[in-house]
Each structure stands twice: as structure tokens, then as C-alpha cells.
Amino acid sequence: MLVTTLPLPAFVEGRYFDVLAVDPPAIALSTRLVVGGNRLRDVFLDPEEKDLYPDWEGATERPVAGFRQSVGTDTDDQGFIDLAGELSLASPRFRTLARTRRRTLPVDYRVGVVPVPG
């Protein structure tokens, strides 16, 4: 698989932010990057993930915008319904962002704190 041949930390996400592939350098940076995990779920439901962002609330806007963009008009898809329902019930922040009508956001870069093992 291409991900394992790259000389840098890398992972591949699916349409709903499911982790499909991850290489060892990426796992060394974040043990939450596991095949079958879900990055959107991590951002909103994992307290340790929240601690990585000095401005967590600001950092949550882009994943929701990306989720909307990925889904497009396919809002009757069961994967979307299940994940959006779970996050809406469990995360007040996701619920707030999901109610907004903003579809996309300009690209910028957010700073996160990644503790390096060792």
C-alpha cells in the first residue's frame, strides 16, 4: 500500500473520516490513528484529542465543514445518518456546528500539540 512507502507520517481517511490506512510513523505521533477508527468521532468525543488543540472550538469548525462537503447531497446515506446522529447526541459542539448553514471554509492551518513519545 502506498501509505507504508512514504518517508513521513501518513494516513488515509474515507468519506466519513474513517481511518482506512495508517503507517507506523503516524501511529508514533498519535495512537488514536488506528484502522477502523474515526477522526471526526475522535475530535468531538475524545477528551485527549481535545487537549491537543489550544483553540479546540476553532479547530472543530473545519472537520464539520469537511464532513458536509464530503456528504454533499447524499444525506440519506445510512453511514452519514448514523455518524451525524451519534455525534449530535453526544457532542453539544457538534450539534451547534451542524445547525449552521456554512458549507465550506477557506483553507488555513491550525496548530495542534502532538506529544512525541520517548
Secondary structure, 3 states (H helix, E strand, C coil): CHHHHCCCCCEEECCCCEEEEECHHHHHHCCCCCCCCEHHHHHHHCHHHHCCCCCHHHHHHHHHHHHHHHHCCCCCCHHHHHHHHHHHHHCHHHHHHHHCCCCCCCCCCCCCCCCCCC
